[in-house]
């Protein structure tokens, strides 16, 4: 038991005040799927292919394996103790007060940054159809609508995210199937099958060498951000000990089908150095098949993906502030839950902070997205590192006997944990050599230092007033 964590803490999630188990299995499955698919695939795939060429397929496979290990580590703790605010609670429970504080606030900050970034591009998608609508106006409208959805109930969030994910999935499946027909039958190419020669005829499979593949890892890891949302849903899933393992286990084949499959089709259809040069690879493929309005279709999909990312971010941030408040690491008011079971104060506070994106979009329309996403990437990497190491501390706390009783386990613990940590550290080093993401390193260092200072101030204030970090009655109320 870490210092400051009370003994006898009730781990039964049914004792959590106000929140309700309203997420069904289909919600959890599609939330997990939606979290793994974002604008990083629809538009970012062109950038990643340009960095490594056809060898980017190896980056998706290696990066996907690392993310699977992160999810297994999170799943081991989530299935054992399915509570809202998973990251913060697990770090606090198994690692200590400071870790719980840093983990919770860093995750909240991460999704604030992601949400802000998504809002900054919503306006551009709307302007595709309505050029006269100012970007900040569209961002503000989406902010209000998604906030209202999250204030209603967790079921409303689940339904919203379910259908958003369906749209993304259908678009990707359509691209893969139609692309495969072009490759094998010559559909849209005068009946001449294209085959798979484009994988190696343009300067080989490794046109940028090993260094290009390594730098491609940074972009690929960024595209996986959001899969850890499954852990937040555990506290409101109807049957978390069944649905969470199923959702995590399926992350692997989702990555194989939707990322590796989609990118494989792209690379077969076109020379790698012609993808993403002027438009999304998805638009290029749909146009080649002869689908009218391909750009309109994709614009609808990416607009949906952006709204989905903000919806997920606001949901998770409201729950994270709720969890931090229960730890006395955030104001008590953030514990308030409305009659629908939504932590409404946490949702509104997160939405208000995210609204800064509307102002930034108005002031710096051309540069805000890059800087905000760089910050989000560093925060996401920090989240993954803390999750994997917290799982090591979790095993140490429960001991061999407790580990033997786990219903869902991290394979090879603790050696796979250490290997995953080494890989994530290596990716952070590679960020220093990637111009678009280099800025995230100093900003991330300042942010973590700021969190550590903030924890010291909060702890000093609690000690002065005789307040425990977490009191048992707060969890049982």
Secondary structure, 3 states (H helix, E strand, C coil): CCCCCCCCCCCCHHHCCCCCCCECHHHHHHHHHHHHCCHHHHCHHHHHHHHHHHHHHHHHHHHHHHHHHHHHHHHHHHHHCCCCCHHHHHHHHHCCHHHHHHHHHHHHHHHHHHHHHHHHHHHHHHHHHCCCCCHHHHHHHHHHHHHHHHHHCHHHHHHHHHHHHHHHHHHHHHHHHHHHHHHHHCCCCCCCCCCCHHHCCCCCCCCCHHHHHHHHHHHHHHHCCCCCHHHHHHHHECCHHHHHHHHHHCHHHHHHHHHHHHHHHHHHHCCHHHCCCCCCHHHHHHHHHCCCCHHHHHHHHHHHHHHHHHHHHHHHHHHHHHHHHHCCCCCHHHHCCCCCCCCHHHHHHHHHHHCHHHHHHHHCCCCHHHHHHHHHHHHHHHHHHHHHHHHHHHHHHHHHHHHHCCCCCCCCCCHHHHHHHHHHHHHHHHHCCCHHHHHHHHHHHHHHHHHHHHHHHHHHHHHHHCCCCCCHHHHHC
